[in-house]
Amino acid sequence: MTYRSFLTRSRHHTNWYARIVIPHDIRAFYGNKREVRKTLKTPCKMTARRRAMSLWLVYQHIFDQLRSGQAVACLKPAWGQSDQPSRDVVQQASSIDAIASSSLTPPTVSSAQPDQASPQHPAATPLYSESSITTPSMSDAETVSKLFDEFLEERLSDARKKTQITLRQHVGVFIELIGDIPASQLSKPVVREFIKQLKTYPSHRNHGRWKNMSLAKVKASGKQPISATTQHNILGNLHGYASWLVEIDVLQTNPFSIRRKAKKKAPSKERTWSRAELSRWFQDELYLKHRGSSQEAWKFWLPLMAIYTGARLEELAALSPVDFVQHQGIHAFRIHGEDGRHVKNLGSWRYVPLHSALLDAGLLSYVASRDGCSRLFTLKPFEGQYGKNASKAFGYIRRKLGIEPDFHGYRHTVIEALKIKGGSITHIQWLVGHSEGSQTGEYGSTVELLGRLKPLKELVELLDWHGCLQR
């Protein structure tokens, strides 16, 4: 085991953390947890390595005290809180690798009161008791599903609910096909067998009546197997989970690191809207009838705003009336990730100027009519997303009108039109919220973002859908 595996960084890439793996024989004193994680209070990797080494030695000293039955004042000291290890303790480790690979696993422990006992592991006997306990080693209870819960808590506690649900479903597919085996038994032969069975796994397995049927019955019904793309996504998510198992020393290598023969992709569907399709949509009564609607005005405004801004559906659907501003005579709205909204990346935080066609159509009057409301539109969120129900509604209209491109196609159509008009690539990236591939391009203060409005206003005015959007 290398020392490097004990050093990790926060998901926000700021301070480094030390991961202290708790030996099996004393985990009962730590509520049967596998490791202790403590901040090293530094973004410098070299400093973090030195501090992690010192803190690791402190914990080894505490582990030895627990094994010998000595009282311990603090089971989980933090960096800067605990006493530094004594000179003789430090001299016991001639190198970092020697420290990390040292074996300290006596069979029987008699020591202080543990933090918490679990049903699978008996509580350790307090110091004042004459009895002793035998702490079990890593057990079969540490299954794929059990450790996955720890993985979600440690790595994805701040992730979107949809992401967590998808990952849990993918792990559920593995468990249904292979079983909830001990995570330590994951191997390449097991993964190969899983990949073999995955090819015939039925689509929409957890939808409707299918989720209450056995897998054998669903397959016997002739259900279509999941697509190659879905298989790839499942294996990719399981690969990420297995990488974490390697980090916490449950696995030595990642068994999902298997090369698969790349399949030829079918030609992608047309993603941009033709002018004929735009005319069919924006001039049809299915669209126009919602202009003055009090409850479904979003069916009118969302497509119109998208074709004049290139913004994503979720960005527009989650807008609030307070997001609309005026700066140096330019009307715009702000896209951000505050108040529970989700944006794709740092570059998505931006100000988008309003095209003169939107002003002429009366968008600001509609915004004023929604003053005091938490959201610009009456859409209700589904799993935290305001655009989910709107996407379904627009899909219905597209099918009725025989239009192939979806709502996201407006975005591609805007980008393509601006390129043809000779718009600056950098300005187009600013407008649609594409990352420029560097922190310089991603980060920007409010003043800097507002400063972009003038060139962006000139850019959006290049869009000319005259004749497509009017009868």
Beta strands, then each sheet from edge to edge (+ up, - down):
strand 1: 7-9
strand 2: 16-21
strand 3: 35-39
strand 4: 324-327
strand 5: 330-335
strand 6: 350-353
sheet 1: 1+ 2- 3+
sheet 2: 4+ 5- 6+
end
